Each structure stands twice: as structure tokens, then as C-alpha cells.
Amino acid sequence: MFTVLVKTNDKTNLLRRTLSKMPPFNYKPKPYTGDSYEVALKKRRAYVHPSVELYYDKPLMIVEGKKQYLFDEKGRRYLDAIAGISVINCGHCHPKIVKATTDQLNTLQHTTTLYLNNMYTNYAEKLLKTLPKKLDTVYFVNSGSEATTLAMNMCRTYTNNWDMISLRGGYHGMGASMGLTANSHYKQPLPQGFGIKHVRSPNPYRGPYLEDDPNMVDKYVNEIHDLIQCGTCGEVAGFIAEPIQGVAGGIPLPKGYLKKAFEVVRKAGGICIADEVQDGFGRTGTMWGFQKDEDGLEPDIITMAKGIGNGFPLGAVVTTKEIANSFTKRFHFNTFGGNPVAMAVGNAVLDVIEEENLIENARVLGKYLKGKLTKLMDKHDVIGNVRGKGLMIGVELVKDRKTKEPGCQITLDILENMKELGVLTLIAGVYSNVLRIKPPLCITKEDADFIVDVFDEAIQML
Ligand SMILES: Cc1ncc(COP(=O)(O)O)c(C=O)c1O
């Protein structure tokens, strides 16, 4: 046991709280010998673009990671309940992934996709085996934004239509995909999104149609139909959605919604994209987020990034040969997409997910964690909603359960308190009142208990 000083909400007193003991971890971080905290902070403020924001009142410095834990410059250990924003599914510095990376670095660091390389083709084959048969072609990129942009462009070249539809609250990246992103926090005041329409997200907790309405799904699907009828020429290029919305606050699209939405979009000539950048690679307790309803849903395009490389820049767009062929009228080039080191990493990540049964761990512990967090609703009125699938959980905080007034400051304070107590989380949601819990998929039951205990204590400190 050790104690920390935590500020109370009125900022006048300091409370001495006893910290729940973190699960033991038999690992000693290397002695840190780099710049001091003060020097690093000074350099960051002097040299780095200000839009690269720092989190927390007193920014955190992280110098090492191992499995589900991170270490600061003083060697203090934190439970990483955000996994580099849904990236580190296999845990930090996994030895198999590190070895695959360094072996490949020592063999061939980079060449060009203009030459044949077996790392590329073998990984393509292995990745496609995890997907429905019709999705038989892959294009590798370096990030989620590149993946969603390429997917959108393929929808347009294949259909010869222009209009794209995405869900409000959704996040699909920056750059050309900023238009698909539908949250003002992430939209620069620039012309963007030409030809992109946003339809209401089927949010069963906060939307106009709620989960107690038996026709909720149809009403939300009807909004897509209505948009196509009234806001387009009647034909569209495509539709993109995250099966479980990440940045929007871990919102699983209601069961049956995507299947019906895809039918409406396909009837209007459109292509359906599942954005699996956050959901994919086991996070939601299935390999892919679109499999959550077990209804045989088959997207036409899948975009991937984040967990695909467990921290290495890698992304992919998977689709059918027919759709991919529409993009061959001109050369489409990406210097680093398919880089041999990225391919080696991707290959090792798939092995680790399988060998360590990470999908099952995400399913079982996700259910357990969500259950315990939901139980805390009996104790704390500020918890408005607990939702998610697998280890992709959102906890929405409110000032008042009846009015659902977003508890933005409450969320910020809980975030700060949890950090003090040793758990790192993240804020999400259109109103910035959702705490995102997305740890590496290798967490243990003791870690899940610790997250819940710390969350409970963090609320008591408000
Ligand atoms: C669902 C989703 N799509 C796309 C992106 C963009 O990915 P990247 O930041 O790698 O460009 C993100 C990033 O958070 C995301 O969450």
C-alpha cells in the first residue's frame, strides 16, 4: 500500500487516500537516463506543434512499457487502460513482435512494392484468412486516415457516384477523411467533406429514439433512407460506420442496424465500409467489430489500422477484386504501405492474438469488467450509462440521470483522479463526458478489478 495526495473538487483541501494495491508485476523498468521531466516539457512546448495536445493538469511522461503497464520517468507503474488509443492489443513490447521487427530490420528495412517480396504476399494471405471469403484483396497503407480515404475513393470510382454517408459522432481520421469524421472537435474550419453527408448515429442512450422503443432500429435506418431520398440524387457512392463507435464513446450500434443500413445503401447503389480501425483485431471480443451481431453481416470494404501493428504504423484496406479493379485506371502509390518491417510486425501480431487467446480474453474480461462497472451505477448517480463490447467500453458520466446533462467536468476530474491512483484512461464522446476503457487485451481479472476499484475511488474523491 502507498498513499497519494489527491485534490478535492473544491481545490481547498488535499485528501490523503489509500491507494488500492495494484496487481503485482514481476518486472523492473530500466533506469531512465534521458531528459528530465522539466527539460522534456520545455522542449515539447518550444518545438512541437501546439495542436499536439498534452493530457492531464500535470502532463504525464511515459518512458517504458511492458505488457499492460506503462512506466513514468521515475519508474512509477500505471495500468494502461487505453492501450495507446486501441492500438496495443497484444501488450507493450511483446517479445515475439519485437523479435519479428528487429529480425526484419536486420534483413531488409525497406524496398519498394514495385518488387516482389514474400513478407508482403504471405501477410496478405494470412490477413485475408481472418475475413469472409469475398473480401479477397488488400492494399496496405500506414494509418487509419489513409485507409478510410482510400476506401472512400474506391467507393466513388467503383460506383461512379459521389455522395458518401457517415454517422454523426463518428471518427474516421484527418486529412481527406476529415470530412467523414463527424465531430466538431476534429474538424478544422476549412472546406472539407465535399460530397459527404452525415446521418444521425443510432445512439440507444442519447439519441432521439431510445432502446426502450421496439422500432428504434428501423427509425434510425429510415433516416438513411430519408437522407438518400432528399439529400442526394438517389444514388450514393458508399456508407462508412464503426460497428462500435470509438471516439463517439464506445457506442455499439444496435443489433440489426448495420444489416438494415447496408440494405438501404446497397439499394441506392452504394458500397458499405466497416471502419475497424479501433474495433478490429480482437478488441471487441470477436476478431472484427462487424461480427458482434453474429448475423453474417458482410461489409464490402474493411478499413484497418491501430491494433493491426500493435504500435507500428500500419493500415490496410480490404475489399473484393471487383471493387479493387475499379481503382486501376490510374496508378495508386504509397511509398511505405507494405513495408517489409510492417509486414513482419503484422504477421507476428496475428500469431500473438491466436497463440495467447486474446480474443477470448477480451470477450470474457470485457463482460466481467462491464458487469462490475454497471454494478457501480447503484452506488454512483454520476454514471449515466455503461456500454461496449469486449474490451471496448464507454462509461458516460452525467450531472443528472434524468436529464442526462453531460458531466464534462466530472469526467475530467475522474480522469485526473484515476491517473493519480494509477490507471490511465481517456475522454471521448461528442460532449466529452465519456470515459473510455480500452486496455491491452492481455489484462488479467486482477487488472479488471483494479480498474473498477480505482474508478470507484476516483468518483468518491469528487
Ligand atoms: C475509427 C477510426 N478510424 C480512423 C482513424 C484514423 O486513424 P489514424 O489516426 O491512424 O489516421 C481513427 C483514429 O483514431 C479511428 O478511431
The ligand as an ORCA input file, in Angstrom:
! r2SCAN-3c Opt
* xyz 0 1
  C     -12.412      4.517    -36.154
  C     -11.207      5.269    -36.624
  N     -10.981      5.395    -37.935
  C      -9.889      6.045    -38.407
  C      -8.980      6.629    -37.541
  C      -7.786      7.346    -38.069
  O      -6.644      6.614    -37.795
  P      -5.188      7.310    -37.783
  O      -5.113      8.179    -36.577
  O      -4.254      6.141    -37.771
  O      -5.074      8.094    -39.052
  C      -9.183      6.503    -36.166
  C      -8.237      7.111    -35.211
  O      -8.484      7.254    -34.043
  C     -10.332      5.828    -35.699
  O     -10.585      5.723    -34.389
*
